[in-house]
């Protein structure tokens, strides 16, 4: 089961980096809008899939509706005060994964 989580998160990170690099490459050109549809929709579906299955296992919590991984991480980063072990676990992962995302898209989460 842990292999499933690791592989899916690695694939999501690689997809995120690829999409951000592609976005930077075509930004301001005529390809920007078509690629948002061609690349954006499958990337969103994959993000939702990872959030629904792999992130549920990693964070021990079901997702909220159509939330994607970034939405979940933003929610976890709002945790304050005395935290239970599970909230500290979620917050630690959220801070780490958002720092990784920030390297490729400033202000992503």
DSSP file (Angstrom, degrees, kcal/mol; ACC not computed):
  #  RESIDUE AA STRUCTURE BP1 BP2  ACC     N-H-->O    O-->H-N    N-H-->O    O-->H-N    TCO  KAPPA ALPHA  PHI   PSI    X-CA   Y-CA   Z-CA
    1    1 A X     >        0   0    0      0, 0.0     4,-1.7     0, 0.0     5,-0.1   0.000 360.0 360.0 360.0 -38.5    0.0    0.0    0.0
    2    2 A X  H  >  +     0   0    0      1,-0.2     4,-2.7     2,-0.2     5,-0.2   0.852 360.0  57.2 -64.7 -32.9    2.8    2.4    0.8
    3    3 A X  H  > S+     0   0    0      1,-0.2     4,-2.8     2,-0.2     5,-0.3   0.895 103.4  53.9 -63.1 -39.0    4.2    1.8   -2.7
    4    4 A X  H  > S+     0   0    0      2,-0.2     4,-2.1     1,-0.2    -2,-0.2   0.922 111.3  44.9 -59.5 -46.1    0.9    2.9   -4.2
    5    5 A X  H  X S+     0   0    0     -4,-1.7     4,-2.4     2,-0.2     5,-0.2   0.938 115.4  46.4 -64.9 -48.1    1.1    6.2   -2.2
    6    6 A X  H  X S+     0   0    0     -4,-2.7     4,-2.5     1,-0.2     5,-0.2   0.937 114.0  46.9 -62.8 -48.4    4.8    6.9   -3.0
    7    7 A X  H  X S+     0   0    0     -4,-2.8     4,-2.5     1,-0.2    -1,-0.2   0.920 113.9  47.9 -61.8 -44.6    4.4    6.1   -6.7
    8    8 A X  H  X S+     0   0    0     -4,-2.1     4,-2.2    -5,-0.3    -1,-0.2   0.897 113.0  47.4 -66.7 -39.3    1.3    8.2   -7.1
    9    9 A X  H  X S+     0   0    0     -4,-2.4     4,-2.6     2,-0.2    -1,-0.2   0.895 112.1  50.4 -68.6 -38.1    2.8   11.2   -5.3
   10   10 A X  H  X S+     0   0    0     -4,-2.5     4,-2.5    -5,-0.2    -2,-0.2   0.924 111.9  47.8 -63.3 -42.9    6.0   11.0   -7.3
   11   11 A X  H  X S+     0   0    0     -4,-2.5     4,-2.5    -5,-0.2    -2,-0.2   0.893 111.8  50.5 -63.7 -38.9    3.9   10.9  -10.5
   12   12 A X  H  X S+     0   0    0     -4,-2.2     4,-2.8     2,-0.2    -2,-0.2   0.916 110.9  48.3 -65.0 -42.8    1.9   13.9   -9.3
   13   13 A X  H  X S+     0   0    0     -4,-2.6     4,-2.6     2,-0.2    -2,-0.2   0.924 112.8  48.0 -63.2 -44.2    5.0   15.9   -8.5
   14   14 A X  H  X S+     0   0    0     -4,-2.5     4,-2.4     2,-0.2    -2,-0.2   0.903 113.0  48.6 -63.5 -40.5    6.5   15.0  -11.9
   15   15 A X  H  X S+     0   0    0     -4,-2.5     4,-2.8     2,-0.2    -2,-0.2   0.919 110.9  50.8 -63.8 -43.8    3.2   16.0  -13.6
   16   16 A X  H  X S+     0   0    0     -4,-2.8     4,-2.5     2,-0.2     5,-0.2   0.931 111.6  46.9 -59.8 -47.3    3.1   19.3  -11.7
   17   17 A X  H  X S+     0   0    0     -4,-2.6     4,-2.5     1,-0.2     5,-0.2   0.928 113.6  48.7 -61.6 -45.1    6.7   20.2  -12.6
   18   18 A X  H  X S+     0   0    0     -4,-2.4     4,-2.5     1,-0.2    -2,-0.2   0.921 112.4  47.8 -61.0 -45.7    6.0   19.3  -16.3
   19   19 A X  H  X S+     0   0    0     -4,-2.8     4,-2.7     2,-0.2    -1,-0.2   0.905 112.6  48.8 -64.3 -41.6    2.8   21.4  -16.4
   20   20 A X  H  X S+     0   0    0     -4,-2.5     4,-2.4     2,-0.2    -2,-0.2   0.908 112.8  47.2 -66.2 -41.4    4.5   24.4  -14.7
   21   21 A X  H  X S+     0   0    0     -4,-2.5     4,-1.9    -5,-0.2    -2,-0.2   0.915 113.7  48.3 -65.3 -42.1    7.4   24.3  -17.1
   22   22 A X  H  X S+     0   0    0     -4,-2.5     4,-2.1    -5,-0.2    -2,-0.2   0.908 110.3  52.1 -63.3 -42.0    5.1   23.9  -20.1
   23   23 A X  H  X S+     0   0    0     -4,-2.7     4,-1.3     1,-0.2    -2,-0.2   0.925 110.1  48.2 -60.0 -45.4    3.0   26.8  -18.8
   24   24 A X  H  < S+     0   0    0     -4,-2.4    -1,-0.2     1,-0.2    -2,-0.2   0.858 111.4  52.2 -62.8 -34.8    6.1   29.0  -18.5
   25   25 A X  H  < S+     0   0    0     -4,-1.9    -2,-0.2     1,-0.2    -1,-0.2   0.883 119.1  31.7 -69.6 -40.3    7.1   28.0  -22.0
   26   26 A X  H >< S+     0   0    0     -4,-2.1     3,-2.4    -5,-0.1     6,-0.4   0.460  83.4 130.2-101.3  -1.6    3.8   28.9  -23.7
   27   27 A X  T 3< S+     0   0    0     -4,-1.3     3,-0.1     1,-0.3    -3,-0.0  -0.311  80.1  13.5 -58.5 127.2    2.6   31.8  -21.6
   28   28 A X  T 3  S+     0   0    0      1,-0.3    -1,-0.3    -2,-0.1     2,-0.2   0.439 107.3 105.2  87.2   0.2    1.7   34.7  -23.8
   29   29 A X  S X  S-     0   0    0     -3,-2.4     3,-1.3     1,-0.1     4,-0.3  -0.569  87.7-102.9-105.4 173.6    1.6   32.7  -27.0
   30   30 A X  T 3> S+     0   0    0      1,-0.2     4,-0.6    -2,-0.2     3,-0.3   0.691 117.2  65.4 -68.5 -17.4   -1.3   31.4  -29.0
   31   31 A X  H 3> S+     0   0    0      1,-0.2     4,-2.3    -5,-0.2    -1,-0.2   0.618  78.5  86.4 -78.4 -12.6   -0.7   27.9  -27.6
   32   32 A X  H <> S+     0   0    0     -3,-1.3     4,-1.5    -6,-0.4    -1,-0.2   0.927  90.9  40.7 -57.9 -51.6   -1.6   29.0  -24.0
   33   33 A X  H  > S+     0   0    0     -4,-0.3     4,-1.2    -3,-0.3    -1,-0.2   0.930 115.6  48.2 -68.5 -46.1   -5.4   28.5  -24.2
   34   34 A X  H  X S+     0   0    0     -4,-0.6     4,-2.8     1,-0.2     3,-0.4   0.904 112.3  50.4 -60.9 -37.8   -5.5   25.2  -26.2
   35   35 A X  H  X>S+     0   0    0     -4,-2.3     4,-2.7     1,-0.2     5,-1.1   0.805 100.4  63.2 -71.7 -27.0   -2.9   23.7  -23.9
   36   36 A X  H  <5S+     0   0    0     -4,-1.5     4,-0.4    -5,-0.2     5,-0.3   0.878 113.9  35.4 -60.3 -35.6   -4.9   24.8  -20.8
   37   37 A X  H  X5S+     0   0    0     -4,-1.2     4,-1.3    -3,-0.4     5,-0.4   0.929 120.6  45.5 -81.8 -49.6   -7.6   22.4  -22.0
   38   38 A X  H  <5S+     0   0    0     -4,-2.8     4,-0.4     1,-0.2    -3,-0.2   0.879 132.1  20.3 -64.3 -39.8   -5.4   19.7  -23.6
   39   39 A X  T  X5S+     0   0    0     -4,-2.7     4,-2.0    -5,-0.2    -3,-0.2   0.815 120.5  59.0 -97.5 -38.2   -3.0   19.5  -20.6
   40   40 A X  H  ><S+     0   0    0     -5,-1.1     4,-2.6    -4,-0.4    -3,-0.2   0.889 102.1  50.9 -64.2 -43.6   -5.1   21.0  -17.8
   41   41 A X  H  X S+     0   0    0     -4,-1.3     4,-2.4    -5,-0.3     5,-0.2   0.952 113.8  42.5 -65.2 -50.4   -8.1   18.7  -17.8
   42   42 A X  H  > S+     0   0    0     -4,-0.4     4,-2.4    -5,-0.4    -1,-0.2   0.896 115.0  52.0 -62.9 -36.1   -6.1   15.4  -17.6
   43   43 A X  H  X S+     0   0    0     -4,-2.0     4,-2.5     2,-0.2    -2,-0.2   0.910 110.3  48.5 -65.0 -40.8   -3.8   17.0  -15.0
   44   44 A X  H  X S+     0   0    0     -4,-2.6     4,-2.7     2,-0.2    -2,-0.2   0.923 111.4  49.5 -63.6 -44.2   -6.8   18.0  -12.9
   45   45 A X  H  X S+     0   0    0     -4,-2.4     4,-2.3     1,-0.2    -2,-0.2   0.908 112.6  47.3 -62.6 -42.1   -8.3   14.6  -13.2
   46   46 A X  H  X S+     0   0    0     -4,-2.4     4,-2.7     2,-0.2    -1,-0.2   0.910 111.4  51.2 -65.8 -41.4   -5.0   12.9  -12.1
   47   47 A X  H  X S+     0   0    0     -4,-2.5     4,-2.5     1,-0.2    22,-0.2   0.918 111.2  48.0 -60.4 -44.2   -4.7   15.4   -9.2
   48   48 A X  H  X S+     0   0    0     -4,-2.7     4,-2.6     2,-0.2    -1,-0.2   0.904 110.9  51.6 -63.4 -41.3   -8.2   14.6   -8.1
   49   49 A X  H  X S+     0   0    0     -4,-2.3     4,-2.3     2,-0.2     5,-0.4   0.933 111.3  46.5 -60.3 -47.9   -7.5   10.8   -8.4
   50   50 A X  H  <>S+     0   0    0     -4,-2.7     5,-3.0     1,-0.2     6,-0.4   0.911 114.0  49.0 -62.6 -42.0   -4.3   11.1   -6.3
   51   51 A X  H  <5S+     0   0    0     -4,-2.5     5,-0.4    -5,-0.2    -1,-0.2   0.901 112.9  47.7 -64.2 -39.8   -6.1   13.2   -3.7
   52   52 A X  H  <5S+     0   0    0     -4,-2.6    -2,-0.2    -5,-0.2    -1,-0.2   0.882 130.6  13.4 -70.7 -38.4   -9.0   10.8   -3.5
   53   53 A X  T  X5S+     0   0    0     -4,-2.3     4,-1.4    -5,-0.2    -3,-0.2   0.886 131.4  33.0-106.8 -62.4   -6.9    7.6   -3.2
   54   54 A X  H  >5S+     0   0    0     -5,-0.4     4,-2.5    -4,-0.3    -3,-0.2   0.915 121.1  47.4 -68.6 -43.6   -3.2    8.1   -2.3
   55   55 A X  H  ><S+     0   0    0     -5,-3.0     4,-3.0     1,-0.2     6,-0.3   0.841 106.9  58.5 -68.6 -31.2   -3.7   11.3   -0.2
   56   56 A X  H  >>S+     0   0    0     -6,-0.4     4,-1.0    -5,-0.4     5,-0.9   0.899 110.6  43.0 -61.9 -39.4   -6.5    9.7    1.7
   57   57 A X  H  <5S+     0   0    0     -4,-1.4    -2,-0.2     2,-0.2    -1,-0.2   0.928 116.8  46.5 -70.8 -46.0   -4.1    6.9    2.8
   58   58 A X  H  <5S+     0   0    0     -4,-2.5    -2,-0.2     1,-0.2    -3,-0.2   0.916 124.0  31.5 -63.7 -44.7   -1.2    9.3    3.5
   59   59 A X  H  <5S-     0   0    0     -4,-3.0    -1,-0.2     2,-0.2    -2,-0.2   0.491  98.2-131.3 -96.0  -4.2   -3.3   11.8    5.5
   60   60 A X  T  <5S+     0   0    0     -4,-1.0     2,-0.3    -5,-0.3    -3,-0.2   0.912  72.5 102.6  53.4  47.8   -5.8    9.3    7.0
   61   61 A X  S   <S-     0   0    0     -5,-0.9    -2,-0.2    -6,-0.3    -1,-0.2  -0.962  73.1-117.3-157.3 137.9   -8.7   11.5    6.0
   62   62 A X        -     0   0    0     -2,-0.3   -10,-0.1     1,-0.1    -9,-0.1  -0.496  40.7-109.3 -72.6 147.3  -11.3   11.5    3.2
   63   63 A X        -     0   0    0    -11,-0.2     2,-0.8    -2,-0.2    -1,-0.1  -0.294  25.9-111.3 -73.5 163.2  -11.2   14.4    0.8
   64   64 A X    >   -     0   0    0      4,-0.1     3,-1.5    -2,-0.0    -1,-0.1  -0.860  63.1 -68.7 -95.7 106.2  -13.9   17.2    0.7
   65   65 A X  T 3  S-     0   0    0     -2,-0.8    -2,-0.1     1,-0.3     0, 0.0  -0.195 113.7  -7.6  56.1-129.2  -15.8   16.9   -2.5
   66   66 A X  T 3  S+     0   0    0     -3,-0.0    -1,-0.3     2,-0.0   -14,-0.0   0.020  93.3 146.2 -90.8  26.6  -13.8   17.8   -5.6
   67   67 A X    <   -     0   0    0     -3,-1.5     2,-0.2     4,-0.1   -16,-0.1  -0.341  35.6-149.6 -64.4 142.8  -10.9   19.0   -3.7
   68   68 A X     >  -     0   0    0    -17,-0.1     4,-1.9   -18,-0.0     3,-0.2  -0.553  34.8 -90.6-105.4 177.3   -7.4   18.5   -5.2
   69   69 A X  H  > S+     0   0    0    -22,-0.2     4,-2.6     1,-0.2     5,-0.2   0.887 124.8  54.3 -58.8 -42.2   -4.1   18.0   -3.3
   70   70 A X  H  > S+     0   0    0      1,-0.2     4,-2.6     2,-0.2    -1,-0.2   0.905 107.1  51.1 -60.5 -41.7   -3.3   21.7   -3.2
   71   71 A X  H  > S+     0   0    0     -3,-0.2     4,-1.9     1,-0.2    -1,-0.2   0.894 111.0  48.5 -61.6 -40.0   -6.7   22.5   -1.6
   72   72 A X  H  X S+     0   0    0     -4,-1.9     4,-2.2     2,-0.2    -2,-0.2   0.915 111.3  49.6 -65.7 -43.5   -6.1   19.8    1.0
   73   73 A X  H  X S+     0   0    0     -4,-2.6     4,-2.1     1,-0.2    -2,-0.2   0.902 109.5  51.5 -64.8 -40.8   -2.5   21.1    1.7
   74   74 A X  H  X S+     0   0    0     -4,-2.6     4,-0.5     1,-0.2    -1,-0.2   0.907 110.0  50.3 -60.5 -41.5   -3.8   24.7    2.1
   75   75 A X  H >< S+     0   0    0     -4,-1.9     3,-0.9     1,-0.2    -2,-0.2   0.906 110.7  48.8 -63.9 -42.0   -6.4   23.5    4.6
   76   76 A X  H >< S+     0   0    0     -4,-2.2     3,-1.8     1,-0.2    -1,-0.2   0.851 102.6  61.7 -67.7 -34.0   -3.8   21.6    6.6
   77   77 A X  H 3< S+     0   0    0     -4,-2.1    -1,-0.2     1,-0.3    -2,-0.2   0.647  93.7  65.9 -68.4 -12.9   -1.5   24.6    6.7
   78   78 A X  T << S+     0   0    0     -3,-0.9    -1,-0.3    -4,-0.5    -2,-0.2   0.519  73.0 119.6 -84.3  -5.6   -4.2   26.6    8.6
   79   79 A X    <   +     0   0    0     -3,-1.8     2,-0.3    -4,-0.2     4,-0.1  -0.380  39.3 167.1 -61.2 134.2   -3.9   24.3   11.6
   80   80 A X        +     0   0    0      2,-0.1    -2,-0.1    -2,-0.1    -1,-0.0  -0.889  31.2  26.4-140.4 171.9   -2.9   26.2   14.7
   81   81 A X  S    S-     0   0    0     -2,-0.3     2,-0.5     2,-0.1    -2,-0.0  -0.262 109.5  -5.4  75.7-160.7   -2.7   25.8   18.5
   82   82 A X  S    S-     0   0    0      1,-0.0     2,-0.4    -2,-0.0    -2,-0.1  -0.575  77.4-161.2 -71.8 120.6   -2.3   22.5   20.3
   83   83 A X        -     0   0    0     -2,-0.5    -2,-0.1    -4,-0.1    -1,-0.0  -0.825  14.9-125.2-111.2 143.2   -2.4   19.8   17.6
   84   84 A X     >  -     0   0    0     -2,-0.4     4,-2.2     1,-0.1     5,-0.2  -0.261  40.5 -98.2 -70.5 169.7   -3.1   16.1   17.9
   85   85 A X  H  > S+     0   0    0      1,-0.2     4,-2.2     2,-0.2     5,-0.1   0.868 124.1  52.1 -61.5 -36.2   -0.5   13.7   16.4
   86   86 A X  H  > S+     0   0    0      2,-0.2     4,-2.5     1,-0.2    -1,-0.2   0.884 109.5  48.5 -70.8 -36.6   -2.5   13.3   13.2
   87   87 A X  H  > S+     0   0    0      2,-0.2     4,-2.7     1,-0.2    -1,-0.2   0.874 111.2  50.1 -70.3 -35.6   -2.8   17.0   12.6
   88   88 A X  H  X S+     0   0    0     -4,-2.2     4,-2.5     2,-0.2    -2,-0.2   0.903 110.6  51.1 -64.8 -39.8    1.0   17.4   13.2
   89   89 A X  H  X S+     0   0    0     -4,-2.2     4,-2.0    -5,-0.2    -2,-0.2   0.943 113.4  44.1 -59.3 -50.2    1.5   14.6   10.7
   90   90 A X  H  X S+     0   0    0     -4,-2.5     4,-2.6     1,-0.2    -2,-0.2   0.911 113.7  50.2 -63.6 -43.9   -0.7   16.4    8.1
   91   91 A X  H  X S+     0   0    0     -4,-2.7     4,-2.7     2,-0.2     5,-0.2   0.904 108.7  52.6 -62.5 -42.1    0.8   19.8    8.8
   92   92 A X  H  X S+     0   0    0     -4,-2.5     4,-2.1     1,-0.2    -1,-0.2   0.926 112.8  43.7 -60.8 -45.6    4.4   18.5    8.4
   93   93 A X  H  X S+     0   0    0     -4,-2.0     4,-3.0     2,-0.2     5,-0.3   0.895 112.7  53.2 -65.8 -39.9    3.6   16.9    5.0
   94   94 A X  H  X S+     0   0    0     -4,-2.6     4,-2.4     2,-0.2     5,-0.2   0.927 110.2  46.6 -62.2 -45.3    1.7   20.0    3.9
   95   95 A X  H  X S+     0   0    0     -4,-2.7     4,-2.0     2,-0.2    -1,-0.2   0.927 115.7  46.3 -62.7 -44.3    4.6   22.3    4.7
   96   96 A X  H  X S+     0   0    0     -4,-2.1     4,-1.8    -5,-0.2    -2,-0.2   0.939 115.5  43.7 -65.0 -48.3    7.1   20.0    3.0
   97   97 A X  H  X S+     0   0    0     -4,-3.0     4,-2.3     1,-0.2    -1,-0.2   0.860 113.6  51.2 -69.2 -34.9    5.0   19.5   -0.2
   98   98 A X  H  X S+     0   0    0     -4,-2.4     4,-2.3    -5,-0.3    11,-0.2   0.877 107.8  52.9 -68.9 -36.3    4.1   23.2   -0.5
   99   99 A X  H  X S+     0   0    0     -4,-2.0     4,-0.9    -5,-0.2    -2,-0.2   0.897 110.2  48.5 -63.6 -39.0    7.7   24.1   -0.2
  100  100 A X  H >< S+     0   0    0     -4,-1.8     3,-0.7     1,-0.2     4,-0.5   0.924 112.5  47.6 -64.9 -44.6    8.5   21.7   -3.0
  101  101 A X  H >X S+     0   0    0     -4,-2.3     4,-1.9     1,-0.2     3,-1.3   0.854 103.6  62.9 -64.8 -34.6    5.6   23.2   -5.1
  102  102 A X  H 3< S+     0   0    0     -4,-2.3    -1,-0.2     1,-0.3    -2,-0.2   0.789  91.9  65.2 -62.7 -28.0    6.8   26.7   -4.4
  103  103 A X  T << S+     0   0    0     -4,-0.9    -1,-0.3    -3,-0.7    -2,-0.2   0.793 115.4  28.8 -64.1 -27.0   10.1   26.0   -6.2
  104  104 A X  T <4 S+     0   0    0     -3,-1.3     2,-0.3    -4,-0.5    -2,-0.2   0.618 134.4  24.8-110.4 -18.0    8.2   25.6   -9.5
  105  105 A X  S >< S-     0   0    0     -4,-1.9     3,-1.6     0, 0.0    -1,-0.3  -0.761  81.1-135.1-151.3  98.2    5.2   27.9   -9.0
  106  106 A X  T 3  S+     0   0    0      1,-0.3    -4,-0.1    -2,-0.3    -3,-0.1  -0.288  89.7  10.1 -58.3 130.1    5.6   30.8   -6.5
  107  107 A X  T 3  S+     0   0    0     -9,-0.1    -1,-0.3     1,-0.0    -5,-0.1   0.703  82.0 140.0  76.4  20.7    2.5   31.1   -4.2
  108  108 A X    <         0   0    0     -3,-1.6    -2,-0.1   -10,-0.2   -10,-0.0   0.927 360.0 360.0 -65.3 -44.6    1.0   27.8   -5.3
  109  109 A X              0   0    0    -11,-0.2    -1,-0.1    -4,-0.2   -11,-0.1   0.354 360.0 360.0-147.2 360.0   -0.1   26.8   -1.8
